[in-house]
Amino acid sequence: MKPALTVAMGATAALALTGSGTSITKRRGRLERLGDGTTVLVTLHPSYLLRLPDPARRAEAEAAFVEDLKTAAGHSLE
């Protein structure tokens, strides 16, 4: 199976798929191409959004997460 895009939700998934432990907040929303040609989109884990205590920060993080999902959806249509 060779998916057009794999979405890594959270640090554990990103590390497992890419081998890189670089900060998720610095990588989120970007498409990364692996050595075998696989494309990975790194984003936050949804449970992170649920744990944010500040409503304004949560709304900002949720909006960024939605943009990441739009990027994923747009990539799969190419």
N, C-alpha and C positions, 0 to 999 in steps of 0.2 A: 504494500500500500504506500502510495506517495501523495500525501495531501498537498494541496496548493499552499496551505498556510497552517502552521501550528501556533496556537495561542498559549503562552506560558503565563498562567495566573499565579503570581506570587514568586517569592525568592526560591523556594524549593524546586518548583517546576522549572524556573529559568536556569538554575544551576544544573539540574538533571539534563535539560535539553541542550544547553549551550556550553556547559563546563565553566562558565564565568560566574563568579560571585559578586560582580560589580553591583553597586546599589541599584535597586529596582526603581527608585524615584528618578534616577538619572537616565535610566534606559527605557522607562515606560513609554508606550506609544510609538516606539521606533521599530521598524522592520529590520531584523538581523538575518544575514545570509550565512549559513554554516558552510563548512568545508565541503560537505556532500551535496550542496545546492539547496538544502532545506531552508525554507524561510520561516522565521519565528518572530512573533510579535510578543513582546514582554509587556505585561500590565500588572496592576495590583491584584491581589486576591480579594474577591468580594467580601470575605469576612473582615478584612481590614476596614472596609467602609463602614461596616456595622459597629465596629469598636471605637470609631472616632467620637469623642464626647462633645466636641464643639460643633454645633449645628452649621455654622458658616463654613468651617473647614470640611465638614462632611459633604455639604452641598458642592463645594469646589472639587473635592476628590471624586464625587459621583459624576459630575459633569465631565471630568477628565477621563473617567472610566468609560462613559458613554462614547466619547470621541474615539477612544481606543477600539471599542467594538465596531464603530462605524468604519474605522480604518481597516479592521479585519474583514468586515462585510464587503467593502469596496475592493479589497485585494482579491477576494475569492471570485469576484465577478470579472476580473481581468482575463 
